[in-house]
Amino acid sequence: MKILIVEDDENIFEMLKRELLLWNYEVCGISNFNKIVEEFLDCQPHLVLMDIMLPYNNGYFWCEEIRKLSNVPIIFISSKSENIDIVMGIQFGADDYITKPIDLNVTLAKIKAILRRSYDFTKDIDFLNFGEVYLYLDKNKIKFKEKEISLTNTEKLILETLFKAKGSIASRESIMEKCWHGDDYIDDNTLAVNITRLRKKFFDIELKDFIQTKKGSGYYLNFKE
């Protein structure tokens, strides 16, 4: 597996690189921080570690630019640790968020968990549907009539759980287990932010109330023509 580290602090970059090489990951770095997308395409990574405070443009900008081309997992790295910063990171398309100073054990645990859930090639089913809404698991896409939306890997796993529930309530715990495999560093807020982002995407294709909340229990799908 190949990991791209987008970090302008040389000490942090070298620390992460050394640790990842010890675990037999291939590592790419950035030589020109004004051409991150081009270097991303050259590297073709399986995962991106992205600092937020970067020269020229911040990590939010580059995350959005990469999202136009790829659903590769992206983990933000930042010294900002307030909830609003984590929420912003996920809203801009990141799959997870790590705060500085970096704990290498936590970082490796998150990388392994995201790679494990993002590159599961054992699935036999290519798509699921609920009413006229289709979830294409192999393409990370939703299709409703002639409209399509792209999904991050985390969004796809959330929806896979909800689609398989077929309108019944999927508990928060079951969704979080599917997405993060019991990761102790994930809380309800991370799930809630992803649900909010999914609702916005569904609103854009005229599925305003597709994801419903059952207070104190979880979420379920609701399709009405």
C-alpha positions as CSV (number, residue, x, y, z in Angstrom):
1,M,0.0,0.0,0.0
2,K,1.2,3.5,-0.9
3,I,0.7,6.6,1.3
4,L,1.2,10.2,0.2
5,I,2.3,12.6,3.0
6,V,1.4,16.2,2.4
7,E,3.3,17.9,5.1
8,D,5.7,20.9,4.8
9,D,7.3,20.4,8.3
10,E,10.3,18.3,7.4
11,N,10.7,16.9,10.9
12,I,7.1,15.7,11.0
13,F,7.4,14.3,7.4
14,E,10.5,12.3,8.2
15,M,9.0,11.0,11.5
16,L,5.9,9.7,9.7
17,K,7.9,8.4,6.8
18,R,10.2,6.4,9.0
19,E,7.3,4.9,10.9
20,L,5.4,4.0,7.8
21,L,8.4,2.4,6.1
22,L,8.9,0.2,9.2
23,W,5.4,-1.1,8.6
24,N,6.2,-1.8,4.9
25,Y,4.2,1.0,3.4
26,E,5.5,2.8,0.4
27,V,5.7,6.6,1.0
28,C,5.5,9.6,-1.3
29,G,6.2,13.2,-0.3
30,I,5.5,16.6,-1.9
31,S,8.3,18.5,-3.6
32,N,6.2,21.4,-4.9
33,F,3.3,22.6,-2.7
34,N,1.8,24.5,-5.5
35,K,1.3,21.4,-7.5
36,I,-0.1,18.9,-5.0
37,V,-2.8,17.5,-7.4
38,E,-0.2,16.8,-10.0
39,E,2.1,15.0,-7.5
40,F,-1.0,13.1,-6.1
41,L,-1.7,11.8,-9.6
42,D,2.0,10.8,-10.1
43,C,2.0,9.0,-6.7
44,Q,-1.4,7.2,-7.1
45,P,-1.6,6.6,-3.3
46,H,-4.0,4.3,-1.5
47,L,-4.3,7.0,1.3
48,V,-3.3,10.6,1.9
49,L,-2.1,12.2,5.1
50,M,-2.8,15.9,4.7
51,D,-1.6,18.8,6.8
52,I,-4.1,21.7,6.9
53,M,-1.6,24.6,7.2
54,L,0.4,24.5,4.0
55,P,2.1,27.0,1.7
56,Y,0.1,28.6,-1.1
57,N,-3.2,26.9,-0.3
58,N,-4.5,25.1,2.8
59,G,-5.3,21.4,3.1
60,Y,-9.1,22.1,2.8
61,F,-8.5,23.4,-0.7
62,W,-6.4,20.5,-1.7
63,C,-8.8,18.0,-0.2
64,E,-11.6,19.4,-2.4
65,E,-9.4,19.4,-5.5
66,I,-8.4,15.7,-4.9
67,R,-12.1,14.8,-4.3
68,K,-12.9,16.0,-7.8
69,L,-10.6,13.3,-9.1
70,S,-10.6,10.5,-6.5
71,N,-12.3,8.9,-3.5
72,V,-9.0,7.9,-2.0
73,P,-9.1,8.1,1.8
74,I,-7.8,11.3,3.2
75,I,-6.8,11.9,6.9
76,F,-6.2,15.5,8.0
77,I,-3.3,16.3,10.3
78,S,-3.6,19.5,12.3
79,S,-2.6,21.3,15.5
80,K,-6.2,22.6,15.7
81,S,-8.1,20.3,17.9
82,E,-11.5,22.0,18.6
83,N,-14.6,20.2,17.5
84,I,-15.4,22.9,14.9
85,D,-12.0,22.2,13.2
86,I,-12.7,18.4,13.1
87,V,-16.2,19.1,11.7
88,M,-14.8,21.3,9.0
89,G,-12.2,18.7,8.0
90,I,-14.9,16.1,7.5
91,Q,-17.2,18.5,5.7
92,F,-14.4,19.2,3.2
93,G,-14.2,15.5,2.4
94,A,-11.7,14.0,4.8
95,D,-12.3,10.5,6.2
96,D,-10.6,11.2,9.5
97,Y,-8.7,13.8,11.5
98,I,-5.5,13.5,13.6
99,T,-4.4,16.3,16.0
100,K,-0.8,17.4,16.7
101,P,1.4,16.5,18.5
102,I,1.1,13.3,16.6
103,D,0.7,10.1,18.5
104,L,2.2,7.5,16.1
105,N,0.3,4.6,17.7
106,V,-3.0,6.4,17.1
107,T,-2.0,7.4,13.6
108,L,-1.1,3.9,12.6
109,A,-4.3,2.5,14.1
110,K,-6.3,5.0,12.1
111,I,-4.4,4.3,8.8
112,K,-4.8,0.5,9.2
113,A,-8.5,0.8,10.0
114,I,-9.2,3.1,7.0
115,L,-7.2,1.0,4.6
116,R,-8.9,-2.2,5.8
117,R,-12.4,-0.8,5.3
118,S,-11.6,1.1,2.1
119,Y,-10.0,-1.8,0.2
120,D,-12.3,-4.7,0.9
121,F,-12.2,-6.7,-2.3
122,T,-14.3,-9.6,-0.9
123,K,-17.7,-8.1,-1.8
124,D,-19.7,-10.1,-4.4
125,I,-22.6,-7.5,-4.6
126,D,-22.0,-4.5,-6.9
127,F,-25.0,-2.5,-5.9
128,L,-27.9,-2.2,-3.4
129,N,-31.2,-0.3,-3.9
130,F,-33.9,1.2,-1.8
131,G,-36.8,2.2,-3.9
132,E,-35.5,3.9,-6.9
133,V,-32.2,4.9,-5.2
134,Y,-29.2,2.8,-6.2
135,L,-25.9,2.5,-4.2
136,Y,-23.1,1.3,-6.4
137,L,-20.5,-0.2,-4.0
138,D,-17.7,-0.6,-6.6
139,K,-18.0,2.9,-7.9
140,N,-18.8,4.8,-4.6
141,K,-21.8,6.4,-6.3
142,I,-25.5,7.0,-5.7
143,K,-27.9,7.1,-8.6
144,F,-31.4,8.4,-8.5
145,K,-33.2,8.5,-11.8
146,E,-30.7,10.4,-14.1
147,K,-28.8,12.1,-11.2
148,E,-25.6,10.8,-9.6
149,I,-23.5,11.8,-6.6
150,S,-20.1,10.6,-5.6
151,L,-19.3,9.3,-2.1
152,T,-16.3,9.0,0.1
153,N,-15.5,5.5,1.4
154,T,-16.9,6.4,4.8
155,E,-20.2,7.7,3.3
156,K,-20.5,4.5,1.2
157,L,-20.1,2.3,4.3
158,I,-22.7,4.3,6.2
159,L,-25.1,3.9,3.3
160,E,-24.4,0.3,2.8
161,T,-25.5,-0.4,6.4
162,L,-28.6,1.7,5.9
163,F,-29.5,0.1,2.6
164,K,-29.1,-3.4,4.0
165,A,-31.5,-2.4,6.9
166,K,-34.2,-1.8,4.2
167,G,-36.0,1.0,6.0
168,S,-35.6,-0.5,9.5
169,I,-33.5,1.4,12.0
170,A,-29.8,0.9,11.9
171,S,-28.3,1.7,15.3
172,R,-25.4,4.2,15.7
173,E,-23.3,1.5,17.1
174,S,-23.8,-0.8,14.1
175,I,-23.0,1.9,11.7
176,M,-19.9,3.0,13.6
177,E,-18.7,-0.6,13.8
178,K,-19.1,-1.0,10.1
179,C,-17.2,2.2,9.3
180,W,-14.6,2.3,12.0
181,H,-14.4,-1.3,13.4
182,G,-14.6,-0.3,17.0
183,D,-12.0,2.5,16.7
184,D,-11.8,4.0,20.2
185,Y,-10.9,7.4,18.8
186,I,-14.2,7.8,16.9
187,D,-17.3,9.3,18.6
188,D,-20.9,10.0,17.7
189,N,-19.9,13.5,16.5
190,T,-17.9,12.0,13.6
191,L,-20.9,9.9,12.5
192,A,-23.2,12.9,12.8
193,V,-21.0,15.1,10.6
194,N,-20.9,12.4,7.9
195,I,-24.7,12.0,8.1
196,T,-25.1,15.8,7.7
197,R,-22.9,15.8,4.7
198,L,-24.8,12.9,3.1
199,R,-28.1,14.7,3.7
200,K,-26.8,17.7,1.8
201,K,-25.7,15.5,-1.1
202,F,-29.2,13.9,-1.2
203,F,-30.9,17.3,-1.0
204,D,-28.9,18.3,-4.1
205,I,-30.5,15.4,-6.1
206,E,-34.0,16.0,-4.7
207,L,-34.0,13.4,-1.9
208,K,-34.5,15.8,0.9
209,D,-35.8,13.4,3.6
210,F,-34.0,10.2,2.5
211,I,-32.1,9.7,5.7
212,Q,-34.2,9.9,8.9
213,T,-33.1,10.0,12.5
214,K,-34.8,8.0,15.2
215,K,-33.8,9.9,18.3
216,G,-31.8,7.8,20.8
217,S,-31.7,4.8,18.4
218,G,-30.1,5.5,15.0
219,Y,-31.0,6.2,11.4
220,Y,-33.2,4.7,8.7
221,L,-34.0,5.3,5.0
222,N,-37.3,6.8,3.8
223,F,-38.1,6.9,0.1
224,K,-41.3,8.5,-1.2
225,E,-41.9,9.1,-4.9
